[in-house]
Amino acid sequence: MHVVATAGHVDHGKSTLVRALTGMEPDRLAEERRRGLTIELGYAWTRLPSGERLAFVDVPGHERFLATMLAGVGPAPAVMFVVAADGGWMPQSEEHLVALEALGVRHGLLVVTRADLADPAPAAERARARLAAGGLGGAEALAVSGRTGQGLGELRRALDRLVAALPVPDPGAPVRLWIDRAFTVRGSGTVVTGTLPAGTVTAGDELDLDGVPARVRALERLKEPVTSVTGVARVALNLRGQGAAGRGLALVTPGGWTYTDLVDVRLSPAGSGGGGPWRPSGAGVDDSGGGGPWRPGGRARAGGSRERGLPPPAGGWDAADLPGRLTAHIGSAAVVCAVRPLGGRIARLRLAGRLPLHAGDVLLLRDPGRGRGEVRVLARASVLDPRPPGLRRRGAARERAAELAEATPDAASLLRAHLLLRTGDLAAMGCVPGRPVCGDWHADPAHWSRLAERLPEVVRRHASARPLEPGMPVEAARHELALPERRLVEALVRPPLALDAGRIVSGPAGPAGPAGPAGPAALPAPVVRAVERLGAELSARPFLAPEAGRLAELGLGPRELAAAVRAGALLRVADGVVLLPGTDVLAGRLLARLPQPFTVSQARQALGTSRRVAVPLLEHLDRRGLTERADEVHRYCPARAGR
């Protein structure tokens, strides 16, 4: 099915036309029928000549009900713009067109009604020119009479052509159904209605209603029970487990949208396509409902806000030309917002309530306090970032405006602002994630490259400040780089850096621990002197490793020993057994001179050491391949055996 909204000045025959096309009464309220004035949104539907089903959202045309009109036309993809032949282009015609242009509606029909009462050509000519300037230049124009039926057949065929040209919505898109009616049915509970623009809703689905889970018990489309509905469609949902439902709230796919009350936007003046606000063209123009000729008034106050009238669509227009407090409209929602200009046409909106938004959404900014007959839709606000960063330092607003001046609502722009975002964050902000850098984390490429360049320097500084530590803890590096997770640090580690036991070290980790490329010269002077004293003691008996007490007397505690081993200044054979580098090779040569195979006792005597040293030293030689076991008692040297 398809959905089309009506638009046009009050009393130009919108409801009469819908009634004639559908045979249904769109005015639901007794007061509406009594006064002949649409106050609330009306709904009716028909079947077109092609067999396609078309639903109409009939909106009020009176200026007092502009907010209701915006609630109806906001989710609709196309419009049937109505102008009376005996009335012509009028104030609310202009205001509705300004709203449609700001919303980005580009599909529609121009229908000149009451063709039985006046020549429709003048009204059609004026309306066609205004629609072309307002982005609806491709709208087909027809003259009809809802009272006599003149032109209704051709209008039905034109509606068929209109809906056939509409873009096909994505059935897999995240759901956002703006509620335009909510009521209670005895025995069923809460029922809400709205226009589903895209996505699919199925009975049993759990949606989110202002942060509260709401399960769909049943669905109706055009008062017919269905099990599933795909946009675009008019739909009624029977809900279970929801909070308070009402117009202005939205049912959304959980995790599919960003609930926010703060957005950064790019502004453009509403009505800029029309070359300025409408003015009556001469005497005899019907101003009924407008309280006199409708003209802009006022100029910009000092400080940038305006008292009355549409902001001029000149190139110099910027966010400072708006009042500081307006009403923001999207879908059926209308919330008060504070406008904070950041620079140029970039502004930050502080909303009075949370809305589910994506980057790329469009909000209309309206000034409800303007006088009768004045255009109240002032600007179009395109959402660039639904989760903007804080502005905490002097000059941050100007920097943010410069950053967003050429930004587009996509993942690349969001990552430039946020640097790091998770897949779920990007999806909730309405962007298709690219390839993650680690797990579900995505990074701005330039920021990720800078982090990779910084990490070696961060590790070097840590090693310089703490030379006795076995590398930099990953957690310390995370804090230094201001990263949210340890695994992001680990993903940045590249040669010559390596990971070893939760630390980042320089060079690969081996069986005896990480081999640092800096060498003994990188050791602190006290450690170097202690190693020299140990070397003097081992010069005569190189295999008689001192015990822990003696090592401590020499100035080699556990931290100093670990640093000396990492630097290659000492050889750790086992815990508590350290020798000079190369001693294991020397031991292999001496043992090769023994009759083969030999025992631990024979090796101990040949090396002139104790069993405390000989046993772990032989195990070390086994690992290096300098010795091999012949049996449980004997070993031999492979080099000697090969001769």
Secondary structure, 3 states (H helix, E strand, C coil): CEEEEEECCCCCCHHHHHHHHHCCCCCCCHHHHHHCCCCCCEEEEEECCCCCEEEEEECCCCHHHHHHHHHHHCCCCCEEEEEECCCCCCHHHHHHHHHHHHHCCCCEEEEEECCCCCCHHHHHHHHHHHHHHCCCCCCEEEECCCCCCCCHHHHHHHHHHHHHCCCCCCCCCCCEEEEEEEEEECCCEEEEEEEECCCEEECCCEEEECCEEEEEEEEEECCEEECEEECCEEEEEEEECCCCCCCCCEEECCCCCEEEEEEEEEEEECCHHHCCCCCCCCCCCCCCCCCCCCCCCCCECCCCCECCCCCCCCCCCCHHHCCCEEEEEECCEEEEEEEEEEECCEEEEEEEEEEEECCCCEEEEECCCCCCCCCCEEEEEEEEECCCCCCCCCCHHHHHHHHHCCCCCCHHHHHHHHCEEEHHHHHHCCCCCCCCCECCEEECHHHHHHHHHHHHHHHHHHHHHCCCCCCEEHHHHHHHHCCCCHHHHHHHCCCCEEEECCEEEECCEECCEECCCCCHHHCCHHHHHHHHHHHHHHCCCCCCCCCHHHHHHHCCCHHHHHHHHHCCCCEEEECCEEECCCHHHHHHHHHCCCCCCECHHHHHHHHCCCHHHHHHHHHHHHHHCCCEECCCCCEECHHHHCC
